Amino acid sequence: MVKIRLMRTGAHKSPFYRVVVADSRARRDGPFVEILGTYDPKKNPFEFKVDGEKAAKWIKQGAQPTDTVRKLLVKAGVLSA
């Protein structure tokens, strides 16, 4: 199964995430299929940039977003609540 999830980058205690499409069996920071955007939780308010068209395409093809990514996509207006 393919999932849309967060991949952690950034330094110690300074998290920065990429929103990626990856196989559900792959490790968190392992191989991925495509990068859809970024998420920076340290900024106030948080910064979330995503390519909505690509995300919608992947969801239409059956990719399952994780709970956190689903909440972020709803706030960005890509998904409906």
C-alpha positions in Angstrom: 0.0 0.0 0.0 1.2 3.5 -0.8 0.9 6.2 1.9 1.3 10.0 2.0 3.4 10.7 5.1 6.0 12.9 6.7 9.7 12.4 6.3 11.8 14.0 8.9 14.8 16.2 8.0 16.4 19.0 9.9 18.8 19.2 12.8 18.5 17.9 16.3 15.5 19.6 18.0 14.8 21.6 14.8 12.4 19.3 12.9 11.5 20.0 9.3 9.4 17.6 7.3 8.8 16.7 3.7 5.4 15.4 2.6 6.2 12.3 0.5 4.5 9.4 -1.1 6.1 6.2 0.0 5.5 2.5 0.3 4.0 1.7 3.7 6.7 -1.0 4.4 9.5 1.5 3.9 11.1 3.1 7.0 10.2 6.7 7.9 13.2 8.4 6.3 13.8 5.7 3.7 13.0 5.6 0.0 10.0 7.4 -1.4 8.2 7.7 -4.7 7.6 11.5 -4.9 7.9 14.7 -2.8 4.6 16.6 -2.5 5.6 19.4 -0.2 7.0 20.6 3.1 5.9 21.2 6.7 7.7 23.4 9.2 6.2 23.1 12.7 8.7 25.4 14.3 7.4 28.6 12.6 4.5 30.5 14.2 2.0 29.9 12.7 3.3 26.6 11.2 4.3 26.6 7.5 2.7 24.0 5.3 3.3 24.0 1.5 1.9 21.2 -0.7 1.1 20.6 -4.3 -2.6 20.1 -4.0 -3.0 18.7 -7.5 -0.4 16.0 -7.0 -1.8 15.1 -3.6 -5.3 14.8 -5.0 -4.0 12.7 -7.9 -2.3 10.3 -5.5 -5.3 10.0 -3.2 -7.5 9.3 -6.2 -5.1 6.5 -7.2 -5.5 5.0 -3.7 -2.8 6.5 -1.6 -3.7 6.7 2.1 -2.6 9.8 4.0 -1.5 9.3 7.6 -3.6 11.0 10.3 -1.2 13.9 10.7 -1.0 14.5 6.9 -4.8 14.2 6.6 -5.3 17.0 9.2 -2.7 19.2 7.4 -4.4 18.6 4.0 -7.8 19.6 5.5 -6.3 22.8 6.9 -4.7 23.5 3.5 -8.0 23.0 1.7 -6.9 20.0 -0.4 -9.2 17.6 1.4 -12.7 18.1 2.8 -13.3 17.4 6.4 
